[in-house]
Amino acid sequence: MRKIAWLVVAAVLVLGATGFAVVHVVAGGQAKASVQVPTTTKTYAMTVAGGKRSYAVIAPEGRLPSSAPVIVFLSGLGASVGDEVSRDDIAPYARADEAELVYPVAVGESWNATGCCGYASAHDVNDVAFLKALVAKVNPGNKRTIDLIGFSNGARLAYRIACTDPGLFDAYAMVKGVPMPGCVVHQPLTLIQLAAVDDSEIPYKPGDHGLEPLPVTTEVSRLRSSNQCVATSAVTHSLDMTLTSWSECAGGTRLAFAVWPEGDHLFPRPPITKQSAAAVIWSFLTQTALAPLP
């Protein structure tokens, strides 16, 4: 144990000159260090559909490689950008110099997913136009990979985009949210759905209670059909999460379904769950092995 501790201290001292390091001790006593870099958070404004909209960008101070994705995150109902950043654990990937994060600011802390939710729906806020304009701003010329993550109400809006303009983003991650009635995904797309069996708002399977009429397992079955995925799937387990993946789908698209046995309608992250949803999403979007947060 003393040798392992000394390796950890040495790694921090060596890397401390250029930033700071997060060190994971893995099996066999080996330490894997992830150098972190300073990031900036800037807020920008634009006029869309006759209204002023804003968004925050969290990015490393230096220039990211062109291979680093732009990740747009749609917050949950009633959450500010600060609230969402503090709970979703995506920011470590920007600090690890691996991604640029974009947080659109919701009107009345709500998104208009057509029929849901809050102020945005009641006042028919044009969030679809906002996201289209946002993509053009943060990814001009469509030169980089750009992905969309949505949580709860944010996932409902993400599904609205997937139903009406699926090519706007390269991949989607839907966290504890399903499409609103009338929103049906027809084109193959790369998507991961995250759910909890005990979610009190989104029923897990037909017959389960919830506020929404569409069970999440039913939506995943629909996605398998629209993606034209072969019947064979791969099932893996990590801590308290079970991941079912389909890699052989139409047009090279991929589909995955991550399920936690507990967690209700909260964002999956310790101590709510053992396995972090952020790590699962990152692994899926980047097609890399599931690993601890950087």
KEKE-3310 file (N, C-alpha, C; in steps of 0.2 Angstrom, whole numbers, plus 5000, padded with zeros to 4 digits):
npx = (5004:5010:5019:5010:5003:5014:5017:5005:5007:5019:5015:5006:5014:5023:5015:5009:5015:5010:4996:4983:4981:4970:4970:4968:4968:4971:4967:4980:4988:4993:4994:4983:4984:4976:4978:4972:4966:4965:4949:4937:4921:4909:4896:4885:4874:4860:4848:4833:4819:4813:4815:4827:4840:4851:4866:4878:4895:4907:4924:4941:4955:4965:4967:4956:4958:4952:4945:4939:4923:4908:4897:4881:4870:4854:4845:4836:4819:4816:4829:4843:4857:4869:4864:4862:4875:4882:4876:4877:4889:4897:4906:4919:4925:4928:4937:4947:4952:4945:4933:4921:4908:4891:4878:4863:4852:4837:4820:4812:4816:4813:4808:4801:4793:4782:4767:4773:4785:4780:4783:4789:4782:4768:4769:4773:4786:4799:4809:4815:4819:4829:4838:4843:4848:4858:4867:4872:4880:4889:4895:4901:4900:4899:4910:4914:4911:4895:4885:4870:4863:4850:4841:4827:4814:4822:4826:4815:4813:4825:4821:4811:4818:4825:4814:4810:4821:4832:4846:4852:4860:4874:4874:4863:4858:4847:4841:4831:4819:4806:4798:4786:4768:4764:4776:4787:4801:4808:4819:4835:4846:4860:4859:4857:4848:4843:4838:4828:4822:4813:4808:4797:4791:4793:4786:4793:4791:4777:4762:4768:4767:4767:4770:4770:4763:4770:4779:4797:4803:4795:4798:4811:4810:4804:4813:4823:4817:4815:4828:4832:4840:4849:4844:4853:4861:4872:4876:4881:4888:4890:4894:4880:4873:4865:4869:4863:4867:4866:4875:4874:4866:4855:4863:4875:4872:4870:4863:4858:4854:4853:4851:4846:4843:4837:4834:4825:4817:4829:4845:4857:4870:4883:4880:4867:4866:4877:4885:4891:4881:4886:4899:4894:4887:4897:4906:4898:4895:4908:4913:4922:4930:4921:4925:4931:4926:4935)
npy = (4994:5006:5008:5010:5022:5031:5031:5038:5050:5054:5055:5066:5076:5077:5081:5092:5104:5108:5109:5100:5084:5070:5055:5038:5023:5007:4990:4979:4988:4999:5015:5027:5042:5057:5071:5088:5103:5121:5128:5139:5148:5154:5166:5168:5177:5178:5182:5174:5169:5181:5183:5185:5174:5164:5155:5145:5141:5129:5127:5121:5132:5132:5127:5115:5099:5094:5083:5082:5082:5092:5095:5097:5101:5098:5105:5098:5101:5116:5118:5128:5133:5132:5123:5112:5109:5106:5094:5084:5080:5081:5091:5087:5081:5092:5098:5089:5091:5086:5089:5101:5109:5114:5123:5127:5140:5138:5145:5151:5141:5129:5118:5118:5105:5102:5101:5099:5107:5116:5134:5136:5128:5132:5145:5143:5143:5144:5133:5123:5131:5138:5129:5125:5136:5138:5127:5130:5141:5136:5126:5129:5127:5113:5105:5098:5084:5084:5082:5078:5079:5076:5079:5072:5084:5090:5079:5076:5087:5084:5072:5078:5085:5074:5067:5077:5083:5074:5073:5084:5083:5072:5062:5055:5057:5051:5055:5048:5052:5052:5052:5064:5062:5058:5061:5053:5043:5041:5039:5030:5033:5037:5033:5033:5027:5031:5024:5021:5007:5010:5022:5036:5044:5041:5027:5010:4998:4991:4993:4997:5011:5028:5046:5048:5042:5033:5019:5016:5005:5001:5012:5010:4998:5002:5011:5001:4995:5006:5009:4998:4987:4973:4957:4952:4957:4965:4962:4970:4973:4985:4989:4995:4996:4990:4987:4987:4984:4988:4986:4984:4992:5001:5010:5012:5016:5016:5009:5010:5004:5009:5004:5007:4999:5006:5023:5032:5047:5054:5061:5049:5046:5045:5049:5043:5033:5019:5018:5030:5040:5050:5044:5033:5038:5046:5036:5029:5039:5042:5030:5023:5013:5010:5020:5027:5044:5057)
npz = (5000:5004:4993:4982:4987:4986:4973:4968:4974:4968:4955:4955:4959:4949:4938:4942:4938:4926:4927:4936:4942:4941:4949:4946:4954:4949:4946:4952:4956:4948:4943:4934:4927:4924:4915:4919:4913:4913:4912:4903:4906:4896:4892:4879:4868:4857:4844:4841:4832:4835:4848:4862:4865:4875:4878:4887:4886:4890:4890:4886:4890:4880:4862:4856:4849:4833:4833:4845:4852:4851:4864:4867:4880:4886:4899:4914:4919:4928:4932:4932:4922:4930:4940:4932:4927:4939:4943:4932:4929:4917:4914:4919:4907:4899:4907:4906:4894:4883:4877:4871:4879:4878:4885:4882:4887:4895:4893:4906:4913:4907:4893:4877:4872:4864:4871:4883:4892:4907:4907:4894:4886:4888:4883:4870:4866:4854:4853:4845:4834:4840:4844:4831:4827:4836:4834:4822:4826:4836:4829:4816:4799:4801:4805:4815:4826:4834:4847:4856:4872:4883:4898:4906:4905:4896:4888:4882:4873:4866:4859:4852:4842:4837:4831:4821:4815:4813:4808:4813:4824:4828:4837:4850:4867:4878:4894:4905:4899:4887:4870:4866:4864:4847:4842:4833:4830:4814:4806:4805:4818:4829:4846:4863:4876:4893:4908:4923:4933:4943:4940:4944:4935:4922:4915:4916:4909:4900:4909:4921:4933:4930:4925:4912:4897:4889:4890:4893:4888:4878:4869:4866:4859:4848:4843:4839:4829:4820:4818:4812:4817:4820:4827:4837:4852:4863:4880:4894:4911:4923:4939:4946:4934:4919:4902:4887:4870:4853:4839:4825:4815:4803:4791:4798:4811:4829:4844:4861:4877:4893:4909:4926:4942:4952:4957:4954:4947:4945:4940:4935:4946:4957:4975:4971:4962:4959:4947:4936:4926:4917:4913:4906:4895:4889:4885:4876:4866:4861:4858:4866:4879:4894:4907:4923:4928:4922)
capx = (5000:5014:5021:5004:5002:5020:5016:5000:5009:5024:5011:5003:5020:5026:5010:5007:5018:5006:4989:4983:4980:4966:4974:4964:4972:4967:4969:4987:4992:4995:4990:4982:4983:4972:4980:4967:4968:4960:4943:4933:4914:4907:4889:4883:4867:4858:4841:4830:4812:4810:4817:4834:4841:4858:4869:4885:4900:4913:4929:4948:4957:4968:4963:4954:4959:4946:4942:4935:4916:4904:4891:4875:4866:4847:4844:4830:4814:4817:4836:4847:4863:4873:4861:4863:4882:4884:4874:4877:4896:4900:4911:4926:4928:4931:4943:4952:4954:4942:4926:4918:4901:4887:4872:4858:4848:4830:4816:4808:4819:4809:4809:4794:4793:4775:4763:4776:4783:4781:4782:4790:4776:4763:4770:4774:4793:4802:4816:4818:4823:4834:4844:4845:4853:4864:4871:4876:4885:4894:4899:4900:4902:4898:4917:4916:4906:4891:4880:4865:4861:4844:4838:4820:4811:4827:4826:4809:4815:4829:4817:4807:4823:4826:4808:4809:4827:4837:4852:4855:4866:4877:4871:4859:4858:4841:4841:4825:4814:4803:4795:4779:4763:4764:4783:4790:4808:4807:4825:4840:4850:4864:4856:4857:4842:4845:4832:4828:4816:4809:4806:4790:4788:4793:4786:4799:4788:4769:4759:4770:4764:4771:4766:4770:4759:4774:4785:4803:4805:4792:4801:4817:4808:4802:4820:4826:4813:4817:4836:4833:4845:4849:4841:4858:4863:4877:4874:4887:4886:4895:4892:4873:4870:4865:4869:4861:4869:4865:4879:4873:4860:4855:4868:4881:4870:4871:4858:4860:4849:4857:4846:4848:4837:4835:4836:4819:4818:4835:4851:4861:4876:4884:4878:4861:4868:4884:4888:4889:4878:4890:4904:4891:4886:4904:4908:4894:4896:4915:4915:4928:4929:4918:4930:4929:4926:4942)
capy = (5000:5012:5009:5013:5029:5035:5032:5043:5057:5056:5057:5073:5081:5078:5084:5098:5110:5110:5109:5096:5077:5065:5048:5032:5017:5002:4983:4977:4994:5003:5022:5030:5049:5061:5078:5092:5109:5126:5129:5145:5147:5161:5166:5171:5179:5178:5183:5169:5169:5187:5183:5184:5168:5163:5149:5145:5137:5127:5124:5122:5138:5131:5125:5108:5095:5094:5077:5083:5083:5098:5091:5101:5098:5101:5103:5096:5106:5119:5118:5133:5130:5130:5117:5106:5107:5103:5087:5079:5077:5081:5096:5084:5080:5098:5099:5084:5093:5081:5091:5107:5109:5119:5123:5132:5142:5137:5150:5149:5134:5124:5117:5116:5098:5101:5098:5099:5107:5123:5141:5136:5125:5137:5151:5141:5145:5140:5130:5120:5136:5140:5124:5125:5142:5136:5122:5134:5145:5133:5121:5132:5122:5106:5102:5094:5080:5087:5077:5081:5075:5079:5075:5073:5088:5091:5073:5076:5091:5081:5068:5082:5086:5067:5066:5081:5085:5069:5075:5090:5081:5066:5056:5058:5053:5053:5053:5048:5055:5049:5057:5066:5059:5061:5062:5046:5043:5037:5038:5028:5037:5034:5035:5029:5029:5029:5024:5018:5003:5013:5029:5037:5048:5037:5020:5006:4993:4992:4991:5001:5017:5034:5052:5048:5036:5029:5015:5017:4999:5002:5016:5006:4993:5006:5013:4996:4994:5012:5009:4992:4984:4965:4955:4951:4962:4964:4965:4971:4976:4989:4991:4993:4997:4985:4991:4982:4988:4985:4989:4982:4995:5004:5016:5012:5019:5012:5010:5007:5005:5009:5003:5006:4996:5011:5030:5036:5051:5058:5060:5044:5048:5043:5042:5041:5026:5017:5019:5037:5041:5053:5040:5029:5042:5047:5029:5028:5044:5042:5023:5021:5009:5013:5021:5032:5051:5060)
capz = (5000:5004:4986:4978:4989:4984:4965:4967:4976:4963:4949:4956:4959:4942:4934:4945:4935:4920:4929:4941:4940:4944:4948:4947:4956:4946:4948:4951:4959:4943:4943:4928:4928:4918:4916:4918:4911:4915:4907:4903:4905:4893:4890:4873:4866:4850:4843:4837:4831:4838:4855:4864:4869:4877:4880:4890:4883:4894:4885:4889:4887:4874:4857:4856:4843:4829:4835:4851:4851:4854:4867:4869:4885:4888:4907:4916:4921:4934:4933:4929:4919:4935:4943:4928:4927:4945:4944:4927:4929:4910:4914:4919:4901:4896:4911:4903:4887:4878:4874:4872:4882:4877:4889:4880:4893:4894:4895:4912:4915:4904:4886:4874:4868:4862:4876:4889:4899:4910:4904:4887:4882:4889:4879:4863:4864:4848:4855:4839:4830:4844:4844:4825:4826:4841:4831:4817:4830:4839:4825:4809:4793:4803:4804:4821:4829:4838:4850:4860:4878:4887:4904:4908:4900:4890:4884:4878:4868:4861:4855:4847:4837:4833:4827:4816:4811:4816:4806:4816:4828:4826:4841:4855:4874:4882:4901:4909:4895:4881:4866:4868:4859:4840:4840:4831:4826:4808:4803:4809:4821:4834:4852:4869:4881:4900:4912:4930:4933:4948:4939:4946:4930:4915:4916:4913:4905:4900:4915:4926:4934:4928:4923:4905:4894:4885:4893:4890:4885:4872:4865:4864:4854:4842:4840:4836:4822:4815:4816:4808:4821:4820:4833:4841:4856:4868:4886:4899:4917:4927:4945:4946:4928:4914:4896:4881:4864:4846:4834:4818:4813:4797:4790:4803:4817:4835:4848:4867:4882:4900:4914:4933:4945:4956:4956:4953:4942:4947:4936:4938:4948:4965:4978:4969:4959:4959:4940:4934:4919:4912:4910:4901:4890:4886:4882:4870:4861:4859:4856:4870:4884:4900:4912:4928:4926:4922)
cpx = (5004:5017:5016:5004:5008:5019:5011:5003:5014:5020:5009:5008:5022:5021:5008:5010:5014:4998:4988:4980:4974:4969:4969:4969:4968:4970:4977:4992:4995:4991:4989:4980:4980:4974:4974:4970:4963:4955:4940:4925:4912:4900:4888:4876:4866:4850:4838:4822:4809:4812:4824:4835:4849:4860:4876:4889:4906:4918:4936:4950:4961:4964:4962:4956:4952:4942:4938:4928:4913:4898:4887:4871:4860:4846:4837:4825:4816:4824:4839:4853:4868:4871:4863:4871:4884:4882:4875:4884:4899:4906:4918:4929:4930:4937:4949:4954:4951:4936:4925:4910:4897:4880:4867:4854:4840:4826:4811:4810:4815:4810:4802:4795:4786:4771:4766:4783:4784:4780:4784:4785:4770:4763:4773:4781:4796:4809:4819:4822:4829:4840:4847:4850:4859:4869:4875:4881:4891:4898:4898:4903:4902:4905:4918:4910:4902:4885:4875:4863:4855:4842:4831:4816:4816:4828:4820:4810:4820:4826:4813:4812:4824:4820:4808:4815:4833:4844:4856:4861:4868:4875:4867:4859:4852:4841:4834:4820:4812:4800:4788:4774:4764:4772:4786:4796:4807:4814:4830:4844:4854:4861:4856:4852:4844:4839:4833:4822:4811:4807:4799:4787:4788:4792:4791:4796:4780:4766:4761:4767:4769:4767:4765:4766:4764:4780:4791:4805:4801:4795:4808:4816:4807:4809:4824:4823:4815:4824:4837:4839:4844:4847:4847:4860:4869:4875:4880:4884:4892:4892:4884:4869:4871:4865:4868:4863:4868:4870:4878:4866:4861:4860:4873:4879:4871:4865:4860:4855:4852:4851:4849:4842:4834:4837:4831:4820:4824:4841:4855:4868:4877:4883:4871:4861:4875:4888:4886:4886:4882:4896:4901:4890:4892:4906:4905:4895:4903:4917:4921:4926:4926:4924:4928:4929:4933:4943)
cpy = (5006:5014:5013:5020:5033:5036:5038:5050:5059:5059:5064:5078:5082:5082:5091:5104:5112:5111:5105:5089:5074:5058:5043:5026:5011:4995:4982:4983:4999:5010:5025:5037:5052:5068:5083:5099:5115:5127:5136:5144:5154:5160:5170:5172:5179:5180:5178:5169:5175:5188:5182:5178:5168:5156:5150:5140:5136:5124:5125:5128:5137:5128:5117:5105:5095:5088:5077:5085:5090:5094:5097:5098:5102:5100:5101:5102:5109:5120:5124:5129:5128:5124:5111:5104:5104:5096:5082:5077:5076:5086:5093:5083:5086:5100:5095:5085:5089:5083:5098:5106:5115:5118:5128:5134:5142:5143:5148:5142:5128:5124:5115:5110:5097:5097:5097:5103:5115:5129:5140:5133:5129:5143:5150:5144:5141:5138:5126:5125:5138:5135:5123:5131:5141:5132:5126:5139:5142:5128:5123:5128:5115:5102:5098:5089:5084:5083:5081:5076:5079:5075:5077:5078:5090:5085:5073:5081:5088:5076:5072:5083:5079:5065:5070:5083:5081:5071:5081:5089:5074:5060:5059:5053:5056:5050:5053:5053:5052:5054:5058:5063:5062:5062:5054:5047:5038:5035:5035:5033:5034:5037:5030:5032:5026:5029:5020:5014:5006:5020:5031:5041:5044:5030:5015:5002:4994:4989:4995:5008:5023:5040:5052:5042:5031:5025:5016:5011:4998:5006:5013:5001:4997:5009:5007:4994:5000:5012:5002:4988:4976:4963:4954:4957:4960:4966:4965:4974:4980:4992:4990:4995:4991:4989:4985:4987:4984:4989:4989:4985:4998:5010:5017:5015:5014:5014:5006:5009:5004:5009:5003:5003:5001:5018:5035:5041:5056:5056:5055:5046:5046:5050:5040:5034:5025:5019:5026:5037:5045:5049:5035:5032:5044:5041:5028:5033:5044:5035:5021:5017:5013:5014:5026:5039:5053:5065)
cpz = (5000:4997:4982:4980:4986:4976:4964:4969:4971:4957:4950:4956:4952:4937:4936:4942:4929:4922:4935:4938:4944:4943:4950:4949:4954:4948:4947:4953:4954:4944:4936:4929:4922:4920:4915:4917:4913:4909:4908:4902:4902:4891:4884:4872:4859:4850:4838:4837:4835:4845:4857:4868:4870:4878:4883:4887:4888:4890:4888:4886:4881:4868:4857:4849:4839:4830:4841:4850:4854:4857:4869:4874:4887:4895:4908:4918:4928:4936:4929:4926:4925:4939:4939:4928:4933:4946:4939:4926:4922:4910:4915:4912:4897:4900:4909:4896:4882:4875:4875:4874:4881:4881:4887:4887:4891:4896:4901:4915:4913:4896:4883:4869:4865:4866:4882:4888:4901:4906:4896:4883:4882:4884:4872:4861:4859:4850:4850:4835:4834:4844:4837:4824:4830:4837:4825:4820:4832:4835:4818:4804:4795:4802:4810:4823:4834:4841:4855:4866:4881:4893:4905:4903:4894:4886:4879:4872:4863:4857:4850:4841:4833:4829:4820:4812:4814:4814:4809:4821:4826:4830:4847:4861:4877:4889:4904:4906:4889:4877:4868:4863:4852:4838:4839:4827:4820:4805:4807:4812:4827:4841:4857:4874:4888:4904:4919:4930:4938:4947:4940:4940:4923:4917:4913:4908:4905:4906:4921:4927:4932:4926:4915:4902:4891:4889:4890:4886:4878:4867:4862:4858:4847:4839:4837:4829:4817:4813:4812:4811:4820:4827:4839:4845:4860:4874:4891:4905:4920:4933:4945:4940:4923:4907:4890:4875:4858:4841:4827:4816:4806:4797:4795:4810:4823:4840:4855:4872:4889:4905:4921:4937:4950:4954:4954:4947:4943:4942:4939:4940:4955:4969:4976:4966:4960:4952:4938:4927:4914:4909:4905:4895:4886:4882:4876:4864:4858:4857:4859:4876:4890:4905:4917:4925:4926:4928)
residu = (MET:ARG:LYS:ILE:ALA:TRP:LEU:VAL:VAL:ALA:ALA:VAL:LEU:VAL:LEU:GLY:ALA:THR:GLY:PHE:ALA:VAL:VAL:HIS:VAL:VAL:ALA:GLY:GLY:GLN:ALA:LYS:ALA:SER:VAL:GLN:VAL:PRO:THR:THR:THR:LYS:THR:TYR:ALA:MET:THR:VAL:ALA:GLY:GLY:LYS:ARG:SER:TYR:ALA:VAL:ILE:ALA:PRO:GLU:GLY:ARG:LEU:PRO:SER:SER:ALA:PRO:VAL:ILE:VAL:PHE:LEU:SER:GLY:LEU:GLY:ALA:SER:VAL:GLY:ASP:GLU:VAL:SER:ARG:ASP:ASP:ILE:ALA:PRO:TYR:ALA:ARG:ALA:ASP:GLU:ALA:GLU:LEU:VAL:TYR:PRO:VAL:ALA:VAL:GLY:GLU:SER:TRP:ASN:ALA:THR:GLY:CYS:CYS:GLY:TYR:ALA:SER:ALA:HIS:ASP:VAL:ASN:ASP:VAL:ALA:PHE:LEU:LYS:ALA:LEU:VAL:ALA:LYS:VAL:ASN:PRO:GLY:ASN:LYS:ARG:THR:ILE:ASP:LEU:ILE:GLY:PHE:SER:ASN:GLY:ALA:ARG:LEU:ALA:TYR:ARG:ILE:ALA:CYS:THR:ASP:PRO:GLY:LEU:PHE:ASP:ALA:TYR:ALA:MET:VAL:LYS:GLY:VAL:PRO:MET:PRO:GLY:CYS:VAL:VAL:HIS:GLN:PRO:LEU:THR:LEU:ILE:GLN:LEU:ALA:ALA:VAL:ASP:ASP:SER:GLU:ILE:PRO:TYR:LYS:PRO:GLY:ASP:HIS:GLY:LEU:GLU:PRO:LEU:PRO:VAL:THR:THR:GLU:VAL:SER:ARG:LEU:ARG:SER:SER:ASN:GLN:CYS:VAL:ALA:THR:SER:ALA:VAL:THR:HIS:SER:LEU:ASP:MET:THR:LEU:THR:SER:TRP:SER:GLU:CYS:ALA:GLY:GLY:THR:ARG:LEU:ALA:PHE:ALA:VAL:TRP:PRO:GLU:GLY:ASP:HIS:LEU:PHE:PRO:ARG:PRO:PRO:ILE:THR:LYS:GLN:SER:ALA:ALA:ALA:VAL:ILE:TRP:SER:PHE:LEU:THR:GLN:THR:ALA:LEU:ALA:PRO:LEU:PRO)
# end
